Amino acid sequence: IKTVGKLAAQLLDIPNVAERVSLLPENNARTRYCDVAETKRIIRAALAYDCKSIGPFIALLFLIGCRESELRLRKWDEIDLVKGIMKIPRTKNGSSHTIYLSEYMIEIFKHIPRIITNPYVFAGNIIGKPISRPKYAYEIIKQRANIKNPDEVVLHTARHSVASNLISNGADISAVQKLLNHRCIESTLRYAKLSEGKQRETTQQLSSLITNYNPLDIDK
């Protein structure tokens, strides 16, 4: 409503009465992420999916960690499988970004069929166009992967999961920041949801130091 009021004021030169209306506070932060076991099942189900554009796209989302549109709109001339890099000319924050591909990612890219009449990696049914957001296929893949509470697992959950799983398994937070192409570390920390096992490991560290401590060592 506020947007409509603003446009009406600009186009029709009438007072924007919606400007004085306060927005309701909302909490749209998503805390759900897929752990390593769930991620493996999703990737396995995605690579087995019938469409060889959509399946690899979803699998790579859970491996690379870039935004859905940043991967879906990639063209073959932006990917160098020999050097193992994928270039994104313009990301959400306005900068370019280079992603270094693992051997597993490269193998997935190699099995994606190339369509002569379509420059996009994930070619859609329309000539010269990429796939649209694969909502229906994603629901099927989540079902086949036996994902609990599948409504909580959206496409952006893949990006969240990549960051959380990397950090939970010892990856340096600054390296994850670089992978996600975040300008500030605070943005990366929003995705750093440590697994229960990692949290228990962290609390155990000091206890182990204490219980293994020998007071006689002071005199040595």
MOKATA-V475559 format. One line per field, one symbol per residue. phi: phi as a letter, one per 40 degrees, with the letter a starting at -180 (. if undefined). psi: psi as a letter, one per 20 degrees, with the letter a starting at -180 (. if undefined). burial: 1 if it has 24 or more other C-alpha atoms within 12 Angstrom, else 0. A space follows every 10 residues. Layout:
phi = ???
psi = ???
burial = ???
This chain:
phi = .ccccccccc cbfbcccccc cccccbbbcc bcaccccccd cccccccccc ccbcdcdccc dcbcgccdcc ccccbcccbb cccgbbbbda cccgbcabbc ccccccccdc ccccbdcbcc ccccccdgbc cccccccccc cccccfccfc ccccccdccd cdccccccbg ccccccdccc gccbcccccc cccccdcccc ccccdcdccc cccbdccccc
psi = ghgghghhhg hilqpniihi pqqqqqnjpp ipqpaggggg hggghgiiqg ojggghgggh gihgjrqghh ghjqqhijpo igilqppoho ahjirrpppp prhggghghh jpppphjpiq gmpahppjqr qrpmgghhgg ghghilpqlh hinrhihggg gggghghhkj qphhhhgggi lphqhhhhhh imoqrgghhh hghhghghgg hjpohiihi.
burial = 0000000000 0000000000 0000000000 0111110111 1111111110 1111111111 1111111111 1111110110 1000011100 1000001111 1000110110 0100000011 1111000001 1011001111 1100101000 0011111111 1111111110 0010011111 1100000101 1111100000 0000000000 0000000000
